[in-house]
Amino acid sequence: MPEGTEVGGFKVVAATLFGGIEVARYPTLEQAEWRAKQLAAEAERSPRGYIQYLVKPVRERKKRS
């Protein structure tokens, strides 16, 4: 997604026992799921701890008044 775009799309999140880290954002669900599957397969080949890759929708940030 273009920089500065914060509305819509989907993000890939690396989830661990200690929280999550956003890895990437994609405009479509299919692209995000494909990348999450790639990352999960790579993590399975060379494990560095328990990591699961999840796809979540990007939500619009609330504006402060």
Buried (B, 14 or more C-beta within 10 A) or exposed (E): BEEEEEEEBBBBBBBEEEEBEEBBBBBEEEBBBBBBEEBBEEBEEEEEEEBEBBBEEBEEEEEEE
